[in-house]
Amino acid sequence: MKARKSCWTCKVYNSAYCAIVTFDETTPAIRDSLISLALAQKSTPGLALFYALLAFSSLHWYGLHQQAVQLKILALQYLSTSVKDGPSMPAEAATQHVAASMFLGCFEILLPSESSGEWLWHVWGAMDMIRATQLDTQSSFGYLLDWAYYHEALSRFAAPPCPNPTFAILNLLSEICGTLLDPRDPNSRDPTYLDRVNTFKGQLAETTPTSLSPPSTTSKADTGTELYQLATRVYLARATQSPWETPASLEALTHSVFTGESNVLACHSCEHFFPLFILACEARLDEDRAAVLGLIERTCRNSPRGARSVGFVKMAVQSVWVQQDLHADGELVMDYVGVVSAVISASNSIPSFV
């Protein structure tokens, strides 16, 4: 059994870590740090992380089978004991606890499409521990925070503010999703609400470049941040538009998506699935839609996450296009949030966009 555990740890080191999705590309440094934490088994959270890592590795390599489930149960048992220490937990132990929760969340994401949305509970548990132990104030754990905040923000759960630009745009996106009202709701005309929407627009205007920087002059993290900023601007404009008119600001935004130096469709691939979904939904012309599908196909071929996650993005985008075409000759603007929510809810499991 010990030899097999060692083998699974090697599989994490060599390949399974590619399925661990963060805001930026998963790097060997992140992998090495997580494995180092997992091998430091002197505490209960350390054991929780160790077994969670083995469960994740086993599932990634062999698929769902009895031993993977047994390892997951062991991880959950140690994690349940670990959480009782709460705020008094030392920093390393808290980090191990958070990493164990995230590995268990990734375990759930890897399960077949008919699985439940249990990954959400693990991500929220990781965030609770981060807040309780104030790990977000310790810069040495940035890679772990990146991993947790990425999934937490996309689950539409409010996250604490952070000066890091990666966290900042995810936090802002999360806050926007939790605040916006249906434009047909009478409360959407309340002055306080309108002031809040304008504040969001101001925050985005202050942090968003006018166009994406040329690939040769920016890092992958910077490009990801810019993609999220652009997608958040599009989402905010669409979600707050009146049912009787299209906001003028969208014309400039969609132009920056499909033309010029910021042409998203010219990318070799796009590992940031949420921005890809939001921006792809803006394609109206046949040539733009063909280019979107080309980008999705390239991403599918190059993504370490496999065809399942990319396939969901493709299905969701095409479903939105169908609704757009059905509304093309109508007098009223399409219910953007309603259509997007309906498309995402059509999945058999809660999609994570990772």
Residue pairs with C-beta under 8 A, 6 or more apart in sequence:
5 54
8 53
8 54
8 57
8 58
8 61
9 35
9 38
9 39
9 53
9 54
9 57
11 57
11 60
11 61
12 31
12 35
12 53
12 56
12 57
12 60
13 31
13 35
15 60
15 61
16 56
16 57
16 60
16 61
17 26
17 28
17 30
17 31
17 34
18 26
18 304
18 305
19 60
19 106
19 110
19 304
19 305
20 26
20 30
20 31
20 34
20 106
20 147
21 106
21 150
21 151
21 271
21 305
21 354
22 30
22 143
22 146
22 147
22 150
23 146
23 149
23 150
23 166
23 170
23 221
23 224
23 225
23 272
24 146
24 166
24 219
24 220
24 221
24 224
25 220
25 271
29 143
30 143
30 147
33 143
33 144
34 49
34 53
34 99
35 53
37 46
37 49
37 92
37 95
37 96
37 99
38 46
38 49
38 50
38 52
38 53
38 96
38 99
39 50
40 46
40 92
40 96
41 47
41 50
43 82
43 92
43 93
43 96
44 78
44 81
44 82
44 85
44 93
45 78
45 79
45 82
45 89
45 93
45 94
45 96
45 97
45 100
46 93
46 96
47 78
48 75
48 76
48 78
48 79
48 81
48 82
48 96
48 97
48 100
49 75
49 96
49 97
49 99
49 100
49 103
50 75
51 71
51 72
51 74
51 75
51 78
51 100
52 71
52 72
52 75
52 79
52 99
52 100
52 101
52 103
52 104
52 107
53 103
54 71
55 68
55 69
55 71
55 72
55 74
55 75
55 103
55 104
55 107
56 103
56 104
56 106
56 107
56 110
58 65
58 67
58 68
58 71
59 68
59 107
59 110
59 111
60 110
62 68
64 111
64 112
68 107
72 104
72 107
75 100
75 103
75 104
76 104
78 100
79 97
79 100
79 101
79 104
79 125
82 89
82 93
82 96
82 97
82 100
83 97
83 125
83 129
85 93
86 132
86 133
87 132
87 133
89 97
89 129
89 133
91 133
91 135
91 138
91 141
94 129
94 130
94 132
94 133
94 135
95 135
95 141
95 144
97 126
97 129
98 126
98 129
98 130
98 135
98 144
98 148
99 144
101 122
101 123
101 125
101 126
101 129
102 122
102 123
102 126
102 144
102 147
102 148
102 151
104 122
105 118
105 119
105 120
105 122
105 123
105 126
105 151
106 119
108 115
108 116
108 117
108 118
108 119
108 122
109 119
109 352
109 354
113 308
113 347
113 348
113 349
114 348
114 349
115 349
116 349
116 350
117 349
117 350
119 151
119 350
119 352
120 155
120 350
123 148
123 151
123 152
123 155
123 157
124 152
124 155
124 157
126 148
126 152
127 148
127 149
127 152
127 157
127 159
129 135
130 136
130 145
130 148
131 160
135 141
135 144
135 145
136 145
136 160
136 162
142 164
145 162
145 164
145 167
146 166
146 167
149 159
149 162
149 166
149 167
149 170
149 171
150 170
150 354
151 352
151 354
152 159
152 174
153 159
153 170
153 171
153 173
153 174
154 170
154 274
154 352
154 353
154 354
155 352
156 174
156 177
156 178
157 174
158 174
158 175
158 178
159 167
159 170
159 171
159 174
160 171
161 167
161 168
161 171
162 168
162 171
165 207
165 225
166 221
166 224
166 225
168 207
169 207
169 225
169 228
169 229
169 232
170 228
172 200
172 203
172 204
172 207
172 232
173 228
173 232
173 235
175 200
176 200
176 232
176 235
176 236
176 239
179 196
179 197
179 200
180 197
180 236
180 239
180 240
180 337
181 187
181 188
181 193
182 188
182 335
182 337
182 338
183 239
183 240
183 241
183 242
183 243
184 243
187 193
188 194
188 240
197 236
197 240
200 236
201 236
204 229
204 232
204 233
204 236
207 229
208 226
208 229
208 230
208 233
209 226
209 229
210 256
211 256
211 260
211 261
211 262
212 218
212 223
212 226
212 227
212 230
212 256
212 261
212 262
212 264
213 222
213 223
213 226
214 261
215 223
215 267
218 226
224 271
224 272
224 275
227 264
227 270
227 272
227 275
227 276
227 279
228 272
228 274
228 275
230 253
230 256
230 257
230 262
230 264
230 275
230 279
231 274
231 275
231 278
231 279
233 253
234 250
234 253
234 254
234 257
234 278
234 279
234 282
235 278
237 247
237 249
237 250
237 253
238 250
238 336
238 337
239 336
239 337
240 247
241 247
241 250
241 333
241 336
242 333
243 332
243 333
243 335
244 332
244 333
245 333
246 333
250 282
253 282
254 282
254 284
256 262
257 263
257 264
257 265
257 279
257 282
258 264
258 265
258 282
258 283
258 288
258 291
264 270
264 276
264 279
264 295
265 288
265 291
265 292
265 294
265 295
267 295
268 298
268 302
269 295
269 298
269 299
269 301
269 302
269 303
270 276
270 295
270 299
271 299
271 303
273 309
273 310
273 313
273 353
273 354
274 353
276 295
276 296
276 299
276 313
277 313
277 316
277 317
277 353
280 292
280 295
280 296
280 313
280 317
281 317
281 320
281 321
281 324
281 340
283 289
283 291
283 292
283 321
284 324
289 321
292 317
293 314
296 310
296 313
296 314
296 317
299 310
300 307
300 310
300 311
300 314
303 309
303 310
305 354
309 352
309 353
309 354
312 347
312 351
313 353
316 343
316 344
316 351
319 343
319 346
320 339
320 340
320 343
323 334
323 339
323 343
324 334
327 333
327 334
344 351
